[in-house]
Amino acid sequence: PGSRKQGVLARLRTSLCELHLYQASAMTMLGALVLLASSSCAAAKIVIHGYIESMCIDCKNWMNEQVHPVLKDPALRNLVEFDLAAFGNANYIGFEPHCQHGGKECDANQAMSCAKKLMNIEDSLNFTFCMMNTLDAVKVKDDMVQAVKTCGGSTSGESLVDCTYSTDGALLTAFAAQATMETHNKYSPWVVVDGVHVPEAETDLKHFICGKLAPASRPPSCQSGPISLIRKRERAEAGPFGCPNIWTVHERFVPKLPGMENFRSKHSKAKVGFQVMTSGISHHNPRVL
């Protein structure tokens, strides 16, 4: 599966960085290599893959309480990159996606996939925050159209609406579905780093990121420590984390939609999550009919 290959490559990259730094520091004659290796390794960001759905309360809380504070911290923001796929616990029935929280969630998920393709990373994340915090007020399709326009802003709103209710939007949802199903997510949000599911990144993202950094490179904000025992107790009292996925691996599938392969080839370098989705699909992971 793509996520497993991605994890192997990420760990290999980290190991090579550490090896180059060690060898370079031990051989003073190669001082230039120290600088080169240091700058190369510093550029390697921690990539947080979040598999979410727009109306799951725990997804909304993860975005607001975990992701947003990291993005607001200038030191941490430069160390991470977020890659979101909006499909969550949905599944296809025939050629149509059916979402855990209904058609409104499907439309919003599709709008988020369109934003990922049409906007830069920062703007698409802001769009996702905006949509997830606006959906409670959406009652009918006209409300959804207005929400997409408002969250997309004057420069992108109209194009995002067009994409959301188009064939391209449906294909982007199918690719988000493939990426999500490859993870075998048992609930949403489901967070993967280096090809491995990381529950800590779902409940204490900042502490997880700080733990991935070498002690000498940790910014001051890492000194605040993990989430307090009081907050952990509050979460325990709230029940299990995440919106549960009712589907088994063998029940979930992605239909082979018309134009799927042409769209994949045409947009393979676009920001639609192809670093996860183009690596191939195993027999049951997920099924493509």
N, C-alpha and C positions, 0 to 999 in steps of 0.2 A: 504493500500500500504506500501511497505517496507520503503520508505523514511519517511512516517508519523510515523511508529513505531520507527524508528531510532531516530527521533526527540524527541519523548516522552522519550525514554530511556536516551538520552543525557541530556535533561533538568532535569530528575530525578537524574542522576548521579551528575550534578552540584549542585542541591538542597541539596542532601545528604552530599556532600563535605562541603558546606557552613554551614549546620546544625552541622556536626561533629566539624568543626573548632570553631564555636560559643560556643557550649557546652563545648568543651575541654578548651577553653581559659577562660571560666567563672568558671571552677572547677580546681583550682590549684592542687588538689590531683591527677588529671588525666594528669599530665604533659607528661607522656609517650604517652598518646593518642594524645596529641597535635602534637607531632613529627610524629606519625604514620599517622594521618589524613592529616597533611601538605604535607608529602611526597607523599601520595596517590593522593591528589588533584592536586599537582604540576605536576604529571605524566599525568594527563588528558589533552590531546592536543585538540586544535580546529581543527576539521576535515572539510576541504574545499572540497566539492564534485563539480567538474567542468565537465559539459557536453559539449563537444567541437566537432568540426569537423576540419580536418586538413587544409582545404583550405579557410576557412572563414577568411577574413582579420581581423575581430574583435576578433576572437579566437586567431589568431596569435598575435595581439596587446595585448590582455589580458595576454597571456603567457609571452610575452617579457616585457611589461610595468608594469604589476601588480604582476604576480607570480615570475618572475625572481628577482626583487629587494628584495622581501621578503626572497627568498632562499639565497640571497647574504648577508643578514643581520643575523649574527650569533645569536643574541638575539631573533629575531622573528622566525628564522628557527626552533629553539628548541621548539617553542610554538605551531606550526601548523603541520598538516599532510595533504597532498594533495592526493585526490583519483579522478582520471580522467577516464571518459568513452568517448571513441571516436566513436560517431555515429551521434550526432548533429541532423540535420534536415532531415536525410535520411529516407527512407521507403523501405519496401519490395514490389517487384512485382513478384509474384510467390515465388520462393525460393531464389531469388537473391536480395541483397540490391541495391538500386539505390540512389546515393548520389547527393546532391544539386549541387556539382561542378564536377560531372562526375566520370568516373571509376578510374581516378588517385587518387581522394580523397578517394574512397572506399578502394583502395589498401593501401594507407597511413594510414587510420583509422585502418585497420586490422593489419598492422605492429605495430601500437601503442598498440593495445590490446595484441598482442603477447609479446611485450616488458614488459607490465605490468605483464604478467604471468611468463616470463622467467628471468626477471632481478629484482634486488632489487629496492626499491622505488626511490632512488637517481639516479641510472643509467637509470631507465625507464623514469624519468622526463627529464634527459639530452637527452635521445634518442628522446623524443617528441619535445623538443626545436630544436634539430638538424634537424629533419624531416620537421618541419613546416617552417624552415628557408632555406630549401634546395629545396622544391618542385617546385619553380619557374623554376628551371633548368631542371626538369624532363620532358622529351618529349615523351619517349617511355618506354616500359617495362624494357629494359636493363638499362635505366637510373634509374628506380625505384629500381631495384635489387641492383645497385651500391650504391644508396643512403642509402638503408637499411643496406648494408654491412658497409659502411663508418660510419654511425651514430651508428651502433651496436658495432663497434670496432672489434679488432682481436679476442676477446674471444667469442663474441655473434653474430657477423654479419651473419655467415652462418646459424646458427640455427634460427635466426629471419627470414631470407629469406625462409627457409624451412617451418616455421610456417605460414608465410604470405600467401603462396600459397598452403595451405593444408586444409584438413577437420577440423583440430583443429582450424586453424585460422578462418574458417567460423563459427564455433561454438562460439568462443570467440566474434566475431562480433555480433552474435545473443544475447549473454548475455549482451553485451554493449547496444544493441538495447532495450532489456527489461528494463534495468536500466534507460535508457534515457526516454523511453516512460512513465515510471511510474511518471516522474516529470511533464508531460504535458507541456514540454518546448514550449514556443512561439517563441523563437529565440535561437541562439547560439552566444557566450557561455552563458550557463544557470548555475548559481551557487546556490548551496543549502547548508545550514548549519543548523544542528539540525532539519532536515526535512522541513525547510522553505526556500523558494526562497528568496534570498537576493540581490536585484539589486545593493546596495552599494558595495558589494564585487566584482561586475563586473567592476565598474568604479573607485573605490578607496579602493582597497583591504587592504592596510596597515592601513588606518584610521579605517576600519571596525574591523580588528584584534585588534588594540589598544583599541577600544571601548569595546571590549569583556573582556578586562583584568581589574582587580581591579587596581585603581590608583597607589597603592603602588608597584605593580608588573610590571608596564609598563617600558620597557627599554628606554634609552635616545632617541632612534630613533623615539619614539612615540611623542616626543615633537615638531616635525616639523609641526604638524597639518594636516588638510585635504588638498586635491588638491586645488590649487589656483583658484580664480574666473576667471583668464585669461584662464587657461586650461579648466575649465568648459564651458566657453563661446566658446572656440574653438571646443569643442566636440558638443555643441548644434548646432553650425553652420554646423558641418559635417553631421547632420541629426540624425535620431533615431539610438540608439545603437543596435548592434547585426545583424546577418544575419537572416532574418525572416523565420519562419517555415511555409510552405504553407499548411501543412497537418492538418486536424482536428483530435481530439482524436479518433473519430470513424473510420477514414480512415486509421489509422496506425495499423500495426499488425506485429507480428513476427511468421514466419512459424515454425512448429514443425519439426526440421531437424533430420534426422536419427542419432542416437547416442547421442542425446542431453541430455537425463536424465542420461545415463551412464557417460558421460563426466562431468556432473554437480556433480554427486556423487563422482567420482574419484578425482576431483580437488576442492572439496568444501572448502578446507583449503588453496588453493593457492591464489596468489594475482591477482584475476581476477574480483574483484568487487562483490563477493558473499555476502558481508555484506549488499548490496542493493538488490541483485537479487534473493536471495533464499527465500524471505519472502512470496511469493505467489502473484498471479496475479488476480486482480479483473476482473469483467465481461468485462469492456471496457478499462482496464488499465494495460497493453495493451492486445490486442487480440492475442491468440496463436492458430494458425490453424493447 
